Amino acid sequence: MALALSSTVSSTVDRTLERLRNAFIDTARGAREAVGAPLRADLPDDDIPRLKGRIDACLEAKGGETASRRRAAELGQAYLSLSATGRRKFLLTLAHDYGLSRETAVARVDRWRAGKEPARALTRLLEPPAVRLLREFVGVPQGVKFVVDLRAELMTLGKTDTAARALSEDLRPLLAAWFDVGFLDLVRIDWRSSAALLEKLVDYEAVHAIRSWRDLKNRLDSDRRCFAFFHPRMPDEPLIFVEVALVDGMAGNVQRLLDARDETADPKRANTAIFYSISNCQQGLAGISFGNFLIKRVAEQLARELPNIKDFATLSPIPGLRRHIDDRLKNEGDAVLTAAEISSLAPVIDKARGAAAVRQLLDRPSWWEVPAIDKSLRPILTRLAARYLTSTDEKARAVDRVAHFHLGNGAIVERLNWLADTSSNGLKQSYAMMVNYRYKLGDVDDNHEDYANGKVVASREVRAQAKG
């Protein structure tokens, strides 16, 4: 079953590309006379002038809006017909020859200062030609998705190419305007949703992998909810989705929460909504945040639908915790531990003591299954985790990126959960610990302000654990 699921998912990208190609072919009809021979797949150097001629024709915008859209669609179709090598050359040409260098920007500002054009003209003058070109795609069927995917490829190229990185950043304000949360639709996904959408749910899940159709069906059962944001110009593509479990009390173990063998509970008897997975679906929208709006919208909708739900919380990973603990044990040695903690290690060690003993115990396979080791390590790792989650960096932000996200949304650090995720990934990230961030709807705005002013809001329990 898992193999069949993987095979189905692998076709998702291919179908998306085919849909883009077909949409551009239909829109580009009528522009063919001015196009000439198609670009070759690898875009050899002697094809670059013809590519630039097409880009220039799009930028000239002759013939009105319909003609501009046709030319943009033809250019998009040409890009999609290229090989990986050809697409790379296309993007580098766009970034290097149609970006906006600092020198050009300074020259344009100087010309504007010397003239009498209004302030708004400066914005137009400082827009890179590549961004102006890609703006044309908003009116082309599947064009918005095309620009999102193109930015994703630019971001990859930008790891080694400064101009590509600059263009990907130049595109961010454009996409932020296109994807303003006011334009987005909140949609519930359930087992009756289209097969294509369910496949994408499996493909995009980034926190807890969906391993079978049975697993997927369990996550969409009556005591579960899944909501996603969609854009009207990308109706078949989720932007971000959240998975929710309707349970009794604060969930503290992800394996039990996702156990497909458990009996389905009555959602009308649940008192807590647990947000256990939030996944961004479009790499090209990196840096454009939807998660805070999504959680609040879903919480409000659940409160209306199920008035018995009184508490809203997450069951979240702590991605950087293991590295943080390992670094402290290595670099600070016994100073990391209290005298009581060092003494508590005596029954489970041979020769090593203090920080060396902790590191030795954590290196043992399945250490968490040995009751004596579990008893000794639990207070040590819990204290270090609580201190980590309530610490801030030089910018007064939580050092953990997931904590930063939820605290910025107005949640509080509610509870640490010992051995909450004993999967290989859970152990690799955080020595199997997870955390509940609680959203008390009436306090969200005040908590957000507190965090904006440098205060990490945490429950009494977590603050006491951090003190040790």
Buried (B, 14 or more C-beta within 10 A) or exposed (E): EEEEBEEBBEEBEEEBEEBBBEBBBEBBEEBEEBBEEEBBBBBEEEBBEBBBEBBEBBBEBEEEEEBBBBBBBBBBBBBBBBEEEBBBBBBBBBBBBBBBEEEEEEEBEEEBEEEEEEEEEBEEBBBBBBBBBBBBBBBBBBBBBBBBBBBBBBBBBBEEBEBBBBBBBBBBEBBEEBBEBEEBEBBEBBEEBEEEBBBBBBBBBEBBEBBBBBBBBBBBBEBBBBBBBBBEBBEBBBBBBBBBBBBEEBBBBBEEBBEEEEEEBEBEEBBBBBBBBBBBBBEBBBEBBBBBBBBBBBBEBBBEEBEBBEBBBBBBBBBBBBEBBBEBBEEEEBEBBEEEBBEBBEEBBEEEBBBBBBBBBBEEEEBBEBEEBBEBBBBBBBBBBBBBBBBBEEEEBBBBEBBBBBBBBBBBBBBBBBBBBBEEBBBEBBBBBBBBBBBBBEBBEEBBEBBEEEBBBBBEEBBEBBEB
